Every structure is written in structure tokens, then in C-alpha cells.
Amino acid sequence: MTDTALSPEEQLIEDIAGFTHDPLGYALYAFPWGEEGTELAHATGPRQWQADAFREIRDHLQNPETRYQPLMLARASGHGIGKSALISMLINWGMSTCEDCKVVVTANTDNQLRTKTWPEIIKWSNLAITKDWFTCTATAMYSNDPGHDKRWRADAIPWSEHNTEAFAGLHNERKRIIVVFDEASNIADLVWEVAEGALTDEDTEIIWVAFGNPTRNTGRFRECFRKYKHRWKTAQIDSRTVEGTNKQQLQKWVDDYGEDSDFVKIRVRGIFPDASELQFIPTGLTDEAMKRVVTAAQVAHAPVIIGVDPAYSGVDDAVIYLRQGLHSKVLWTGNKTTDDLIMAKRIADFEDQYQADAVFIDFGYGTGLKSIGDGWGRTWQLVPFGGASTDPQMLNKRGEMFNSCKTWLRLGGMLDDQETADDLSAAEYKVRVDGKIVIEPKEDIKERLGRSPGKGDALLLTFAFPVSKRLRIPGQQNQQGKAITDYDPYA
């Protein structure tokens, strides 16, 4: 019995199957590199950085020990390096080499997704040798195989903090999932967190790529290169090192703005800026504060101030913070404040323990705590974040406290909690026509972070009003605390 010769289509299927775990080999095979009359006539293959990324994917998938562990790639870069081309080749490889592959693509804005990212994906699909295997529309690419169009597909999905269901349904067990975040700096943290739910399928090839210009110095894309760098395979790519970029234009930017300017860092060097464009407290300030050590002896002369951010709704935590001079620390965090008596007892205990000179509580949910404190002879003060500012450049009390905290950090303030640092640096601002600076509402920050910036707010409260160190008379140091010494809220 003799073997029957394969038809051209059967031979193509067999060839493509050989690249199941080799995206670089696929890219070199499937696209018309160097062919006259095509868009790739000038090129011999993927650019070097693209080939390097494909090799990382190949090595991950060809290793049985890592194949079914999520592979997460992050690339921060300057302009013009070919991010969309890599995304497009990656998706085409993923779809062509794995039956029922599921791909989700999103970008920083709906406009970016529909007018830039997705058209590039369609262009490369039409260039591929497998173009007849798929149908492309304005928002999707799906298999022409009968009965597979619903589950063998790639979709362009705009993100929304209020509608993350599309990213919650990424499961594709025992097959392949590819998640693409384009211009990832401006995709909300909450969307990242929901997308992580797709990483739990067993025996599934999972590839998550996040690319973009490093426009923001906060958020999850930034943390791929910092807090989560042990999870992500990262690279920061200077446009000047990449084939096919306009080196003269890039050099003009360097000449005009300077090598170390944020403009050049973002658009040329692929480096995160010292401060995001609208960031009120630069990450550089909080990073330095996290490295500092301030001893008790250095701040013994300074008043002790406690800030309290209560929480009464949802999953938000209540926070109690202490600041003395350039020193600060979290005293307590816990579930929402459901019992004012218990919370008030906790505040009073800390006040006595640290001999605090002032206690400032957020007015929003603090009135019950204040009333209990009054009954115990405490002099706690409520602070309305929306109240009047004594700082002429800030719109309200919240802005005043932010500005005071920023000055404190510049003078050498110390932080020992990363979440607090993140909360402070997350806030953005705008300037009104009258010149007043308006800090972004807490609710907006909460939506972007996916959690309440409660630790940051509790620290901010320690800047509410000027405080002098109390004169303590020997024998009366704990007199204020005696009003509740015998009180047991659990009795």
C-alpha cells in the first residue's frame, strides 16, 4: 500500500501544526517576508526584539514543566518599535496552531482598539498564509471551520471599570488562552485583576502580554516592572535600538527635551517617568520615603498625631495611622467599622499608648466615633475632606492635606508601607481656570485601584491642622485615658 500524496491544503495544515509551540518559526513561515509586491518586501523577518519575545514564548511552551503555567510578558517601549505588529503575529500564530484558541484584545481606549490595534491585526491576518482559515470583522476574528466560530476566535473588547464581565469569562480549559493589553499603562487596575481570573485553568496554555509606552508611573503596568517583576518577563526597549525606527526624529526629541526628560523617557527610552503627567505626588517621592529609616530619638521632640479613616460599606478597611515628625506607621487596619464603641475603644487605646497630642478622624463616617470620644473626655477632631482649605492654591481641605504630605515627603518623611505609598502616588489632579488645584476624588482612585486608598487617607489626616506637643505633668500623663479604663466593649 503506497502513501497518498498530501494535497496543498493538507500539507499546509501539517506544516502549521509543526509550529504549535514555535511562534518565531511560524512567523518566518507564514508571512511573505521579502516578497515583491507585498507590504513585507523590505523586511527579512521579525525585528530583533520581536524575535526575542517569540523565543521566550517558544521556550516556555516547549518545556513540559512550564507549558501549563501562565506566561506573562510585559514590554515598555518608546514609539515606533512595532508593538502592534508583534501582537498581530502572536495572535495569528495562536489562532492558526491551536484549535479553539481563545484570544481577547483590549487597549487603553476604545478608539485605540478600533482604529489602531485591531486594524493592524486584520492587516497581518490578511498577509498570513492561513488567511483563508479565518473571517475578520471590525471586532472579531473567528474560524471558518463549521461549528467552531463561537469558540475558536479572537475578540476586540473595550474595557470598562463598570463592566468587566468580558474579562471574567476567559476560561478555555485544556486549550489555549491569549490575553493582550495594548497601551497597558492606561488600563484600569480593576481590569487587570479580573483578567487574572483567566490564569487558573488547569492544563491550559495561557499567554498574557502587556505592551505600551510607559506613560504612567502608577498602576499595574508599572508594577509589572517593580512589585510583580518576579511574575512577569519584562523588557524596556529604547526605540533607538530597534530596526526601522526614525532615528533622526528620535534624536531631535532628545536634543529638544534632554535625555533625562520624562518626554524622552516615555517616547524614546521606554522608561517610566519620574511622575505621571497628572500625578500629584510623584512615585519618586514615595519610593525614596520607603527607603528611609527615621529613629524614635530623631522625632522625640515632635508631636504625635493619629489619623483615622473609618469605613462603613463594602469591603473597605478602616485604618488608624500614626505620624510623629518625619516618622509614620500603620497602627491598625481591619474590617469596616460596624460597632462604633469597639472602634472608639481601639482609637483611645492607641491614643494612650502613644500619648498622642491629637487625633483627627474623617468627618464622613466619624461622627459616631467623635460623640463617643466626647463622652469619654477625649478631644478628637473631625476633618471634612471637602471643607475649606487654608492653602490658597488648593481647592479644599483634602487638597491642603495632600500638599502638606507632599512637602513632608520632600523634607524627608518616612513610609514603611507600600500600599500607603501606592495610595499617595495614585491621586491625579487638575487645575481649574481660577488656578485652584483639584485632587482627583477618592471614588475615582478607588475605581482605578480596585480598592479604597484608605491607608493614604489615614496618613493625610495627620496633616489636617497644626499640632503642638502637649505639656505633660508628671503623674497625670495618662489622665485622659482613665475615663475608659474599666470599659469593656465586649462585656
LINDA-V131854 format. One record per residue. PHI is phi as a letter, one per 30 degrees, with the letter a starting at -180 (NA if undefined). PSI is psi as a letter, one per 20 degrees, with the letter a starting at -180 (* if undefined). OMEGA is omega in whole degrees, -180 to 180 (none if undefined). Layout:
phi = {PHI:PHI}
psi = {PSI:PSI}
omega = {OMEGA:OMEGA}
This chain:
phi = {NA:c:d:d:d:d:d:e:d:d:d:d:e:d:d:d:d:d:c:e:c:b:d:d:e:d:e:d:d:d:c:d:d:i:d:d:i:c:d:c:e:d:c:c:l:e:d:e:d:d:d:d:d:d:d:d:d:e:d:d:d:d:c:e:d:c:e:c:c:e:c:b:c:b:b:c:a:d:d:i:d:j:d:d:d:d:e:d:d:d:d:d:d:e:d:d:c:b:d:i:d:c:b:b:b:b:b:d:b:d:d:e:d:d:c:b:d:d:e:d:d:d:e:d:d:d:d:d:d:c:e:d:d:b:c:c:b:d:b:a:b:b:d:d:d:e:i:c:d:d:b:c:a:b:b:d:b:d:c:a:d:c:b:c:e:d:d:d:c:d:d:a:e:i:b:b:b:b:c:b:c:c:h:d:e:c:c:e:e:d:d:e:d:d:d:d:d:d:d:c:d:d:h:b:d:b:b:b:c:b:b:l:d:d:d:c:c:b:j:d:d:d:d:e:c:b:d:c:d:d:c:c:d:c:a:c:c:d:e:d:c:c:d:i:c:d:d:d:d:d:d:d:d:d:d:d:c:j:e:c:d:d:e:d:e:d:c:b:d:i:c:d:d:d:b:d:e:c:d:d:c:e:d:e:d:d:d:d:d:d:d:d:b:c:d:d:d:d:c:e:d:c:d:c:b:c:c:b:c:d:b:b:b:h:c:d:c:d:b:c:b:b:b:b:h:d:c:a:a:d:d:a:b:a:d:e:d:c:b:d:d:d:d:d:d:d:d:d:d:d:e:d:e:c:h:d:c:a:b:c:b:e:d:e:b:c:d:d:d:d:d:d:e:e:d:c:i:d:c:d:c:d:b:d:d:c:d:d:c:d:c:d:d:c:d:b:d:d:d:e:d:d:d:d:d:d:d:e:d:d:d:j:e:c:c:b:b:d:d:d:e:d:d:d:d:d:d:c:b:b:c:d:d:d:j:d:d:c:d:e:d:e:d:d:d:d:d:d:d:i:a:d:d:d:d:d:d:d:d:e:d:d:c:d:b:d:b:c:d:d:d:c:d:e:i:b:d:c:e:d:d:d:d:b:e:c:d:b:d:c:d}
psi = {p:q:p:p:q:q:r:h:g:h:h:g:g:g:g:h:h:i:j:h:k:m:h:g:g:g:g:h:g:i:q:m:p:j:p:q:j:r:i:j:h:i:q:i:a:q:r:g:h:g:h:g:g:h:h:g:g:g:h:g:h:i:o:h:h:i:g:j:q:p:p:o:p:p:o:p:r:a:q:j:i:k:g:h:g:g:g:g:h:g:g:g:g:g:h:h:j:o:p:k:q:p:p:p:p:r:r:h:q:h:g:g:g:h:i:f:g:g:h:h:g:g:g:h:h:h:h:q:i:j:h:i:i:q:p:p:a:i:j:r:p:q:q:i:p:p:i:i:h:h:i:n:r:p:p:o:o:q:q:p:h:i:n:j:h:h:i:i:k:j:q:m:p:j:c:p:p:p:p:p:o:q:l:i:h:k:p:q:h:h:g:g:h:g:h:h:i:i:j:i:p:q:l:p:o:p:p:o:p:o:q:r:p:m:h:q:j:r:r:h:g:h:i:h:j:e:h:k:i:i:h:q:o:q:q:o:p:p:h:i:j:p:q:j:q:n:h:g:g:g:h:g:g:g:h:h:h:q:h:j:q:h:g:h:g:g:i:g:i:k:q:q:r:h:p:q:h:j:p:g:o:q:h:h:g:h:g:h:h:h:i:q:p:p:r:h:h:h:j:h:i:q:q:p:p:p:p:p:n:r:p:j:q:b:j:q:q:q:p:p:q:p:p:o:c:j:q:q:q:p:h:q:q:a:r:q:n:i:o:h:g:g:g:g:g:g:g:h:g:h:g:g:g:j:l:q:i:q:p:p:p:p:h:g:j:j:h:g:g:g:g:g:g:g:h:j:j:q:l:q:p:q:o:o:h:j:a:q:p:i:o:h:i:q:g:a:h:g:h:g:h:g:h:g:h:g:g:g:g:h:i:j:q:p:q:j:o:h:h:g:g:g:g:g:i:h:p:r:r:r:p:r:h:j:i:p:p:o:q:p:q:h:h:g:g:g:g:h:h:j:r:p:l:h:g:g:h:g:g:h:h:i:j:g:q:q:p:q:p:q:o:p:p:p:i:j:h:k:h:h:i:i:h:j:g:j:p:o:i:i:*}
omega = {-177:178:177:-180:179:172:178:-180:178:178:178:180:180:179:-178:179:179:-180:-176:-180:-177:-178:178:177:178:-178:-180:-178:-164:-175:-172:-180:175:-178:180:178:177:179:-178:-178:-176:-172:179:-180:178:176:-173:-177:177:179:179:179:179:178:177:179:179:-177:179:-176:-178:178:-178:-178:-178:-171:-175:170:-179:174:-177:-179:176:178:172:-173:170:-177:165:-175:180:179:-178:178:179:178:-177:178:180:-179:-179:175:-177:-179:-174:-172:-180:178:179:173:179:-178:173:-179:172:-178:-175:179:176:180:178:-177:-172:-176:-178:-175:-174:176:177:177:178:180:-178:176:179:177:-172:179:180:-172:-178:-180:-172:172:179:174:-179:-177:-176:172:-175:-175:174:178:-177:177:-177:-172:-178:-175:177:-169:172:-178:172:-174:174:180:175:177:-176:-178:-177:-176:-178:-179:179:-176:-175:-174:-178:-169:177:175:-178:175:172:178:-177:172:178:-172:-167:-179:-174:172:-172:180:-178:179:176:-177:178:180:179:178:179:-175:-171:-179:-179:177:-177:174:-175:179:179:179:179:-177:172:170:-177:-171:-177:179:175:175:-172:178:177:-176:172:-176:-176:-175:-176:-176:177:179:-174:170:-169:170:175:-167:177:-178:-178:-179:-172:178:173:177:-178:-174:-179:179:179:180:176:178:179:180:-175:-172:-178:-177:-175:178:177:179:-178:177:-176:-168:-179:-169:-178:-179:180:-176:175:177:174:-173:-177:-177:-177:176:-177:178:178:179:-179:176:179:180:179:-178:-173:172:177:-176:179:-179:-178:-176:-176:-178:-169:177:177:-176:178:176:-177:174:180:176:-176:-174:173:-177:-178:175:167:-175:171:-175:176:172:174:-176:-179:180:174:176:174:177:-176:167:-180:-177:-178:-174:-179:-180:-178:-179:180:-179:179:177:180:179:-178:179:178:179:-180:-178:-176:-179:-176:179:178:174:-180:-176:177:-177:-172:-180:-172:-174:178:178:180:-180:178:179:177:-180:179:180:179:-179:179:-179:174:-178:176:-178:-180:-179:-176:179:172:177:-172:-178:-178:-174:-173:-177:180:178:178:-180:176:-178:177:179:178:177:179:179:179:-178:177:179:-176:172:176:-177:-175:-180:176:178:179:179:-177:-177:-178:-173:175:-176:171:-180:179:-179:179:177:180:178:-179:177:179:180:179:-178:179:178:-180:179:-178:-179:-174:178:179:176:-172:-180:178:-180:180:176:179:-178:179:177:-172:-178:175:-178:174:178:-178:171:-176:-179:179:-180:180:-174:-176:-174:-178:-178:-175:-179:-177:-177:-174:-177:177:-176:-178:-176:none}
